[in-house]
Amino acid sequence: MSQNNFSIKNYIKEESLGGILLIISTIAALVWANSSESYHHFWHDLKIGFSAGDFVLSHSIAHWINDGLMAIFFFTVGLEIKREIMGGELSSMKKASLPIIAAIGGMLVPAIIYSIFNASNAGYSAGWGIPMATDIAFALGLLALLGEKVNVNIKIFLTALAIADDLGAILVIAIFYTESIRTELLFIAGGLIGILILANKLGVRKTAFYALVGLFGVWISFLFSGVHATIAGVLIALTIPARPKINESQFISLVKIKIDKFAKQEPNDISLLTDKQAHCIDDIDKIADDAHTPLQKLEHALHPITSFFILPLFALANAGIRIEGKITDLLFSSVSLGIIGGLVLGKTIGITGLSWLAVKMKIATLPQGTKWKEIFGVSMLGGIGFTMSIFVAELAFSDDKLIQMAKVGIFSASIIAAIAGLLFLNLTYKKKKPD
């Protein structure tokens, strides 16, 4: 239990700091895009790639980020989902029911609201998936501004909700935002995933093996199959071993033996260790490695990279809207209004509404020590779509004008949701009597 809480607290802290970097990257992108033509040229016109005979792989820097680096982000998300299902906030129906039901409400209602706004225009209707996503880094980053007065269980609820929400977004991308499919490549990818699953069952724990088969097999197959390559990241993550080689009692017993052996060595009067002491420490390192799961090691290693590098870089490459013409025309387009309505109203209504219904029907229970006002405030923060919403917008539309409308709607909705959620929660905690 304590280890899981420690993991959750570290996760929340890193996401909060990552949210601050996202804000900085977004501001930088907006300033750059509206002050110089070099923004679009650098991210979208410059090509990077390689060729071998007739085989050519060349894409823009933004495309490599969106299809390459974001696959690592989704791989990390997949690790988080597997960890939460196996031993975290999604590990039992009692724990998982409320955030999962809340996430479903927070996806369905925004999609319905967007579809109502754009029912009369078939060209705009593809954007229904844009307001379904919650940006956990931004939401937790802003929640951190309220300090220690925020109940840690409400932070855990928001985290679990966003992870369930990410899973929903991944399914939406895989099913609805896939172009023409080359089934033979998907069969190859499926066979390679089968090899990874078999390796897991046979006890293969070397992360390098999973990385090589995953990157050069599964990811490349998805890249050319028509299904978005980021889905490969999630599927590979689900094959990573999540069981330690030795259990806790074995770990304690083996380490004690090595410590006793180390203690019996002759005292050393210089700073260097003796050969026997060094061997004991190496053996303890090996035992510790056997007691750790490859899944958790990878997650701990990759989470800071995604939070502090990949997502800010994604924002820098994609958040730069160059305002051309009247901003009001973009803001009051049906695409933008549908996204604003979906994120600001849809998330609040969907998350709070289905949560309330689930608790009333005794399907779920409120997190310990939380009130409905806190759930309502967190539901507002769920309207911060940003990173995931921009990602879906790039998939949903090919017309630059529609993408521009969508991004204006995403920014506007995220700002409104952030301010409304923070003000409401701040007011709630001010009125809350101390224990």
Secondary structure, 3 states (H helix, E strand, C coil): CHHHHHHHHHHHHHHHHHHHHHHHHHHHHHHHHHHCCHHHHHHHHCEEEEEECCEEEEEEHHHHHHHHHHHHHHHHHHHHHHHHHHHCCCCCHHHHHHHHHHHHHHHHHHHHHHHHHCCCCCCCHHHHHHHHCCCHHHHHHHHHHHHHHCCHHHHHHHHHHHHHHHHHHHHHHHHHCCCCCCHHHHHHHHHHHHHHHHHHHCCCCCHHHHHHHHHHHHHHHHHHHCCCCHHHHHHHHCCCCCCCCCCHHHHHHHHHHHHHHHHCCCCCCCCCCCHHHHHHHHHHHHHHHHHCCHHHHHHHHHHHHHHHHHHHHHHHHHCCCCCCCCHHHHHCCHHHHHHHHHHHHHHHHHHHHHHHHHHHCCCCCCCCCCCHHHHHHHHHHCCCCHHHHHHHHHHHCCCHHHHHHHHHHHHHHHHHHHHHHHHHHHHHHHHCCCC
